Amino acid sequence: MPAARNRREPALGPAPHAASPAVEPAGRPDEAGRAGRRRRPLLGFSVRFLLYWGTIALIWLTVAAALVVVWYARDLPDVSRLQHFAHRPSISFLAADGSLLATFGDLYEDPVALAELPKHLVHAVLATEDRRFHGHFGIDPLGLARAVLINLREGRLVQGGSTITQQLAKNVFLTAERSVKRKVQELLLAFWLERNLSKDAILALYLNRMYFGAGAYGVAAAAGRYFDKPAERLDLAEVAMLAGLLKAPSRLAPTRDLAAAQARAALVLDNMVDAGLLTASAAARAKARPAVPRRAPAPAGARYFADWLMDLVPDFVGPSERDLVVRTTLDARLQKAAEAALAALLEGEGRRHAAGQGAIVVISPDGAVRAMVGGENYAESQFNRAVQARRQPGSAFKPAVYLAGLEAGLGPDTVLVDQPVSIGGYRPRNFNGRFQGAMSLRQALAQSTNTIALQVMERAGRARVIEAARRLGMGGSFAAHPSLALGSGEVTLIDLTAAYATIGNGGETAMPYGLVAIADDAGRPLYRRAGHALGRAVAAPVAATLTGMLESVIAEGTGRAARLDRPVAGKTGTSQEFRDAWFVGFTADYVAGVWLGNDDSTPMREVTGGNLPARLWREVMLAAHAGRPPRPLLPHRTREPEGVLQRLFGTGPAPTAAPAAPATRDFRYLDEKERP
């Protein structure tokens, strides 16, 4: 045992001879090792610290995200709506010939099974909207990453990353709100759709529910709206156009921008080739013959007419959850002619004479509106100048003045003196600044003599003139001021046109109307116009006499530019400083009113009712009477024997000449520049 202990002892310490030289060389490495051992624990501590707290943070972030998801999931919409095609009821307005004028609300058709749709349609949508549709689970990480990179490279949003499933979830269940909540709900709904429906079912719902522009929801409604055919019969160029609309349906709708829709369709065809779903030759053939909507777009100006009627429909049928079809009085051919005539005039002579806007109304003698143009361009301004703008009618108001005078006992051959007159400091002037002396009322109306009109009003009474205007159907404001005789009140074009229709009707009231019948989408009638029969506003002999006086305006007065190949009666009107210019007149078949001016009431350059408006009126009426034989005005009337009006109203004989008037009487129109 002692011997063994002695053998192990040398191993317990350094050898005697190596002790001194071994100490110095080993000193520095030993210190470095101790320093390294001090650094390694510090580094390890940092890693462990980061891992620990990173894990904790990740756990809490996961919990927070889960709570957010759960919280937003509480407000998820009812998924039972998936099969419910709820939509705003649509109202379609048809012209008198049955052609479509305008549609308000949403257009839906019965869903079409995926197997019945053209394969090219499915391929076009997949190639353009979601190429990995059959491989993802509701979201496409690769597609999303690709979209982010493209958008970053372009510096703007040029491509979205939403899958077909996400788009369906958003459009069926959610609003257009942009928020984190809506995006989370979109993802949750996309997952739900993928879990509960097959890919084919999702794609079928997508094609039957998405918006394709022009109020059309679903490919069936879009096919009917744009191409007037079932979705099953769409050709390659047509399906490419429809697939292209999904990106921006309102902006790319071919009824709004055909060139943009065709350019987008060409891009869809390229996508199909790139995805291997179409040959290059087939794409080239489709590009060579791009799709064109087969339904001619409704006249743009007809939207003014449809807007006018839109607010009236509930008054006739009440609130409805069914789609409605409204048959109207509008003559589509005449509507187009009126729009074209106004556009051409404003673009040509109107521009040279600073006339920036205009309006036209054409009605039948009973009040049925046959054409309505509320402005130069509906897309730029939906303000309907035919029914909403109240403007000064100028001398176009004078028929109401002369009606009151006739009813007060004056006659067309009554003679008054055109001379300076002053009433309460009001001194109007005639257009030419001259006075013609004694003249009959027929001559005075034909020449639009202001002094005579004022004298007629003062004899009849201002209140009587206002009452006559109301009976004729003129709304607006009329102050009992001397300038009232010269049209200082305010009227709408449609009211003024209807007033002339009442005169031309022999005194029977003509109230403008546009609705003929209303039915629901099942064809069940909800309303049908039974007739007007609104009663008499003016005695027939008086209306006949006034009509004869208005004929003189066309035959020998300020309305000569409106002559036709048939009897015409009408009146010109111009307001202060050429701010408004009018011509309103009628034949046995139609009554039409024309207004020209500017929305801000800036003066035009020398535009009077007897020039541009009268010529525009004539052009529209030529189109209205195409193919119609001439007919006399009021064919039933006979000339009244002398004194019949006086006997009718019990006013005694009408004076044949005016009594002497002070030489200081002078009539100044409101603007001192009244034009006939």
Secondary structure as GFF3:
##gff-version 3
##sequence-region A 1 676
A	DSSP	alpha_helix	2	8	.	.	.	ID=ss1
A	DSSP	three_ten_helix	9	12	.	.	.	ID=ss2
A	DSSP	alpha_helix	19	73	.	.	.	ID=ss3
A	DSSP	three_ten_helix	79	83	.	.	.	ID=ss4
A	DSSP	beta_strand	91	94	.	.	.	ID=ss5
A	DSSP	beta_strand	100	104	.	.	.	ID=ss6
A	DSSP	beta_strand	107	108	.	.	.	ID=ss7
A	DSSP	three_ten_helix	114	116	.	.	.	ID=ss8
A	DSSP	alpha_helix	119	129	.	.	.	ID=ss9
A	DSSP	alpha_helix	141	154	.	.	.	ID=ss10
A	DSSP	alpha_helix	164	173	.	.	.	ID=ss11
A	DSSP	alpha_helix	180	196	.	.	.	ID=ss12
A	DSSP	alpha_helix	199	209	.	.	.	ID=ss13
A	DSSP	beta_strand	216	217	.	.	.	ID=ss14
A	DSSP	alpha_helix	219	227	.	.	.	ID=ss15
A	DSSP	three_ten_helix	231	233	.	.	.	ID=ss16
A	DSSP	alpha_helix	236	245	.	.	.	ID=ss17
A	DSSP	alpha_helix	249	252	.	.	.	ID=ss18
A	DSSP	alpha_helix	258	274	.	.	.	ID=ss19
A	DSSP	alpha_helix	280	288	.	.	.	ID=ss20
A	DSSP	alpha_helix	302	310	.	.	.	ID=ss21
A	DSSP	alpha_helix	313	317	.	.	.	ID=ss22
A	DSSP	beta_strand	324	328	.	.	.	ID=ss23
A	DSSP	alpha_helix	332	345	.	.	.	ID=ss24
A	DSSP	pi_helix	346	350	.	.	.	ID=ss25
A	DSSP	alpha_helix	351	352	.	.	.	ID=ss26
A	DSSP	beta_strand	357	363	.	.	.	ID=ss27
A	DSSP	beta_strand	369	373	.	.	.	ID=ss28
A	DSSP	three_ten_helix	394	397	.	.	.	ID=ss29
A	DSSP	alpha_helix	398	407	.	.	.	ID=ss30
A	DSSP	beta_strand	415	418	.	.	.	ID=ss31
A	DSSP	beta_strand	437	440	.	.	.	ID=ss32
A	DSSP	alpha_helix	441	446	.	.	.	ID=ss33
A	DSSP	alpha_helix	450	460	.	.	.	ID=ss34
A	DSSP	alpha_helix	462	472	.	.	.	ID=ss35
A	DSSP	three_ten_helix	482	486	.	.	.	ID=ss36
A	DSSP	alpha_helix	493	504	.	.	.	ID=ss37
A	DSSP	beta_strand	515	520	.	.	.	ID=ss38
A	DSSP	beta_strand	525	528	.	.	.	ID=ss39
A	DSSP	alpha_helix	540	556	.	.	.	ID=ss40
A	DSSP	three_ten_helix	560	562	.	.	.	ID=ss41
A	DSSP	beta_strand	569	574	.	.	.	ID=ss42
A	DSSP	three_ten_helix	576	578	.	.	.	ID=ss43
A	DSSP	beta_strand	580	586	.	.	.	ID=ss44
A	DSSP	beta_strand	591	597	.	.	.	ID=ss45
A	DSSP	alpha_helix	612	624	.	.	.	ID=ss46
A	DSSP	alpha_helix	644	649	.	.	.	ID=ss47
###
